[in-house]
Amino acid sequence: MALNLNKNLKAYYSIKEVAEMFNITEATLRYWETEFPFLKPRTTSNKTRQYQEKDIEDIRMIYNLIKVRGFKIAAARKMIHANRAGVEHQAKIMERLTDIKSQLVELKDALDKIV
């Protein structure tokens, strides 16, 4: 059996870890859970939220609509309901473009140090 290096070894993330990933507050995540019914992280017996990769992908999609593109909550909910696949695809594209931009900035900084 081949070793999968791309597989994330962590199955669950705490609300604090997820909030830090997106640079938002834990309260924002809890609020989004009330506004987007499909966002349901696993909860333990003591009500601790545990987010899986699927939950993080949903949060990435919501984050892209609300924080990046400036949609209101109701508009974001309506857009996801109307075309979820398209919204997910756009969120992935935005994430990739952001990664490319940061790589280009790092490359420019490295070149500036050489010159």
For each residue, the residues with C-beta under 8 A, 3 or more apart:
1:
2:
3:
4: 7
5:
6:
7: 4
8: 53
9:
10: 13
11: 52
12: 42 50 51 52
13: 10 17 18 21 50 51 52 56
14: 17 18 48 49 50 51
15: 18 19 26 29 30 41 49 51
16: 19 20 26
17: 13 14 20 21 51
18: 13 14 15 21 22 29 51 55 56 59
19: 15 16 22 23 24 25 26 28 29
20: 16 17 23
21: 13 17 18 56
22: 18 19 59 60 63 67
23: 19 20
24: 19 28 29 63 67
25: 19 28 29
26: 15 16 19 29 30
27: 30 31
28: 19 24 25 31 32
29: 15 18 19 24 25 26 32 33 49 59
30: 15 26 27 33 34
31: 27 28 34 35
32: 28 29 35 36 39 59 62
33: 29 30 36 39 40 41
34: 30 31
35: 31 32 73 77
36: 32 33 39 58 62 77 80
37: 40
38: 58 80
39: 32 33 36 55 58 59 62
40: 33 37 55
41: 15 33 49 50 51 52 55
42: 12 49 50 51 52
43: 47 48 49 50
44: 47 48 50
45:
46:
47: 43 44
48: 14 43 44
49: 14 15 29 41 42 43
50: 12 13 14 41 42 43 44
51: 12 13 14 15 17 18 41 42 55 56 59
52: 11 12 13 41 42 55 56
53: 8 56 57
54: 57 58
55: 18 39 40 41 51 52 58 59
56: 13 18 21 51 52 53 59 60
57: 53 54 60 61 88
58: 36 38 39 54 55 61 62
59: 18 22 29 32 39 51 55 56 62 63
60: 22 56 57 63 64 91 95
61: 57 58 64 65 80 87 88 91
62: 32 36 39 58 59 65 66 76 80
63: 22 24 59 60 66 67 68 91
64: 60 61 67 68 69 87 90 91 94 95
65: 61 62 68 69 71 75 76 79 80 87 91
66: 62 63 69 70 71 72 73 76
67: 22 24 63 64 70
68: 63 64 65 94
69: 64 65 66
70: 66 67
71: 65 66 75 76 79
72: 66 75 76
73: 35 66 76 77
74: 77 78
75: 65 71 72 78 79
76: 62 65 66 71 72 73 79 80
77: 35 36 73 74 80 81
78: 74 75 81 82
79: 65 71 75 76 82 83 87
80: 36 38 61 62 65 76 77 83 84 87
81: 77 78 84
82: 78 79
83: 79 80 86 87
84: 80 81 87 88
85: 88 89
86: 83 89 90
87: 61 64 65 79 80 83 84 90 91
88: 57 61 84 85 91 92
89: 85 86 92 93
90: 64 86 87 93 94
91: 60 61 63 64 65 87 88 94 95
92: 88 89 95 96
93: 89 90 96 97
94: 64 68 90 91 97 98
95: 60 64 91 92 98 99
96: 92 93 99 100
97: 93 94 100 101
98: 94 95 101 102
99: 95 96 102 103
100: 96 97 103 104
101: 97 98 104 105
102: 98 99 105 106
103: 99 100 106 107
104: 100 101 107 108
105: 101 102 108 109
106: 102 103 109 110
107: 103 104 110 111
108: 104 105 111 112
109: 105 106 112 113
110: 106 107 113 114
111: 107 108 114 115
112: 108 109 115
113: 109 110
114: 110 111
115: 111 112
